[in-house]
C-alpha cells in the first residue's frame, strides 16, 4: 500500500509540474526541478548552495501520500521528543512555486540540514537519497551569462563531434563499435580515463548525457579536443582505425597537459550544472529534430499532372 501511495503522490506531482510549468517558473527564480527516482524535488540557489523543498523530500523518503502532513507531524515530534525547533536548526522559509504555479513560502533545507532531518525519518530510502543528494548537490547554478554560453558551446560541441565522426566515416570506419571506440578516445585523453564509461561512473551519469551538465569552459575544452583531433587526422595518412582512435586520444592528452601546465582546473574537476534541455541549444535542423518518417506534404498533396499525348495526324 505504501508503494502505491508513493507512486500516486509522484504521479500527481509530475502531472502538476508538467501542466503548470513549475520547472520553468523555478528557472526564472534561480531554481531547478531535480528528480529523485520519479519524484520532482524543487530547489533554489541561495548564498552559493542549493536549498531543497523539505515537503518534496518527504514524499520519496516516507512514501506518504500527504508529505506536507508528515512534515508537520515531524516538526512537532522533534520539538516534543528532542526539544529541537527546526527553524533553530537552520530550516528557512523560501518562496517556491506550488502546484498551482504560485510563489509560496516553503520550508527549505540545505544538504547538511536535510541529512540531519533524514536521521529522524528512518527511511529505507535514506541511503539512496543521500547518494542522490551528494550527486545533485555538486551542481552549481548557471547564473548570469553562463547559461547562454553553455547553450552556445553545447551546440558547437555537438557539431564538432558529428563532424569528427563523419570524418572517420569518410575514411571507411563506420561500425557502431568503431564509433563507440572513438568516443572513448575523445574522453579518454582529455579526462585521463580508459573509456567513456569510467567518466559516466565518476559522475553517475547516463550514456550520452555527459555534455548536458557541463559548464561553458568544459564544453569548450571538449570542442577543442574534437577539432584538434579532426585536424590531426586530416594531416596524417591514417590507414587503420586504431590510428584514428590513438590520434583522438593524443589530442585530448595534449590539451590536458596544457591545462596542467598553466595551473587550470582539470576537466573532471570542473563544476557541473543542472542539465541543459535540448530545446535551448539544439538547432531546428538538427538530425534529432527532423521527423524522417513524416510525409512530405508538398509531395503528398500535389496533384499528379496528366500529360495527354495525341496520336500523330495521318497524312
N, C-alpha and C positions, 0 to 999 in steps of 0.2 A: 504493500500500500504506500509505503514511504517513497519508493521509486516512482510509482505512478504520480503521486502528488508532486514530486520533484520535477518530473517530465512535464506535467501540466503547467506548473509555475513557469518553467523555462519557455514553453510554447507561448504562454500569454505575454511574457516579456518580449520574446522575439517578435511576435506579431505587432505589438505596440511600437517596438523600436523601428520596424520597417514602415509601419503606417505613418508615423509622425516624424520620422527623420531625427530620432534622438541623437544618433551619431553625428549628423550634420550640425545640429544645434550645439552639441558639445564642442565640436571643432571650432565653432565661432566664439567659444568662450574658453579657449585653451584647454579643452578636454579631449577625451578619447574613449571610445567604447571598446573595451577589451573583452576577450572571450575566454572563459574557463569552461572547458568541455563545450556544452551548448548554451551556457549561461552568459548573457551580456552583463558586463560589470562596468558601470560608469566610473570614470576617474577624471580628476582635474589636476593641472600642473600648477603648483603653488610653492613659492620660495625654493625653487630648484629641485622639487621632488614631487612624486605622484601621491595624490590623496584619493582614496577609494571610497565609494559609497558602501557603508557598512551593511545596510539592508540588502544590497545586491550580493554581497559576500555571504550573508547568512543563508541565502537560498541554496546554493550548492553545498555549503558546509553542513547544513542541518537537514536538508530535504523537506523543509517545512513549506506548505503551500501559502503560508502567511508569514514571510520573513520579517515584515515590519513588526508584527505582534511578537515574534520570537525575540527580536532585538529589544523591544520594550521590556519584556519579561527578564531578559538577561541583564539589562541595566539595573532593574530592581534587585535581582538576585545578587549581583556583585556588590551592591550597596548594603544589602542585608547580611550576607554571609561573609564578605571580605572587607566591608567598610570602605569600598572603593567607589568613588564617583568617577564615571568615565570621562567627564569633562576635565577633571583634575589630572587624569591620565594623559590627556592631550587630544581627545576627540574634539573635532572642530565642526561647527555648522557652516557649510558652504553651499552656495546656490548651484544646483544641477537641474537639468530638465527632467520633469517627472513623466509619467506615462502619457500625459496629455500634452506634453511639449512645453509646459510652463516651468519657468525657473523657480525652484522652491528650495528653501533651506533644508539641507540634508546632512545627517551625521556622517562625517568622513574621518578616515584614519589613514596615516601613512603606513608604510610596511612594518615599521617597528611596533607601532601600536596594534596593528592587525595581528601580528604574531602573538602579542600578549593576550589579546581577546580570544584567539583560537585556542589557547590553553584552557579556557573556561567553557568552550563549546563541546569538547571531547568528541570530535567528529571523525568518522572513518576516512573522510576525505581530507583530513588535516595535512598529511604528508604530501599528497599530490598538489594540494592547494599551495603549500609552502614552496614547492618546486616551481610551480607556475608563477608565483609572486616574485621569486628571485629572477625568473627569466623576463617577465614583462616589466619588472621594476628597473631593470638595467637600461631600458629605453629612456630616451630623453625627448622632450617636446621640441618640435621643429618650429621655433618662434622666428619672427622677423622674416628675412628674405630666404631663410634656409629651405622652406618648403618649395618655393618657386624654383630654387636652384636644384633641389632634389629632383623635381619633375623634369627639368631641362636635361640634367645629367643622366637621369634614368632612361629617357628616350634616346640619348646619344649612345649609351652603353648598349641598349638593345640593337640599335642599328649597326654599331661596330661589331658586336658579337655575331649578328646574322651575316655581315659581310665576310667575317673571318671564316665562318662555316661554309659559306658559298665558295670562298676561295679554295678551300681544300676539296670541296665537291668538284670544282673545275679541274683539279689535279687528279681526280678519279677516286677519291676516298669518300664513299657515300653510305657505308653501312651504319646502322644505329650504334653499333659497338665502337666504331671509329669516332663518331661524333661525341659519344659519351667520354671516350678517352681524351679527346681534345678539350672537353670541358674540364675534366680532371686536371689536365696540364695547365689550363688557363688559371685555375685557382691554386694549383699545386705550387708553382714557382712564387706567386705573389704572397701566398699565406704560409709557405713552408709546410705544406701537408702533402700526403701521398695522393689523396682523392678528394673530390667534392664532398663525399660522404663524411670525411673527417671534419670538415668545416660545418656541415649540417649538424653533426652530433655536438660539436662545440657550442653552436648557437641554438641548438634544439629547434631547428627549422625544418620545414618540409622541402622535398626536392623541388628545385626550380624557384624557390621563394627567397633565396639569399639576397638578391638585389632590392627586394621590396622594403627592407628595413635599413638599408644602407643610407648614410648621410652623403651630402654632395661631394665631400672630399674623397670618400671611399669609392663612390661611383666613378669619380674622375680617374682615380688610380686604376680601376678595372678597365675603364675605357682606354686609357693609355696602354695598358698591357695588351689589349686586343689589337690596337692599331700598330703597336710596335711589333707584335708577332706577325701580323699581316705583312708589314714592310719587310721584315727579315725573310719571310717565306718567298716574297717576290724576288728578293736579291739572291736567294740560294737556289741551286738546282736540286730541288727535293725530288727524290725518286722513290722513297718509301715513307709510309705513314708514320713509322716510328720517328723518322727525322722531323716530320712536321710537328708531332707532339713534343719532341725534345726542344724544338725551336720555341714553341709556345711557352714551355716551362722555363726556358732560359730567359725569355723576355720578362716574365714575371719576376724571376730571381734578380735580374739586373735592377728592376725598379725597386724591389725590396731592399737591396743593398744600398741603393741611393738614399732611400728613406732613412735607413740606419745611419748612414754616414753623416747626414745633416741633422741627426737627432730628432727626426719626426716620429709621430705615432705610427706604429706598425698597423697594417690594415685590420688584423684580427682584434686589435685593441681600440679601434675607432668606435665612437658612440653609435648605438642603434636607435632607431626611431620607430614610431607607430607605422605599420605598413602603408605604403603609398598605393591608393586604389588605381587600377589601370586607366580608369576614366580621366585621371589627372595628367597622365603622361603619354598614353598610347594614342598616336595619330589615327585619324579616321580611316586612312588607307592601310593600316597595319593588317598583316595576314590574319591575325586572331580576330579582327573585327569584320572581316569580309565573310559574308554568307555564301560559301561556294556552291551550296545546294539550292540557293534561291533562284527562282526562274527569272530570266531576263525579260522584264516587262516590255521593253522595246521590241523584242523579237516575238514574244508570245502574242501581243496584242496587234501586231502589224498585219494588215491584210496581205494575203498572198496574191501577187499580181498575176493576172491571167493574160497570157500573150496569145493572140489569135494569129494563126498563120494560114493565109488563104492559099488555095491551090493555084498554081500558075495558070494564067489565062491561056486558052487554046487559040492558036493562030490558024 
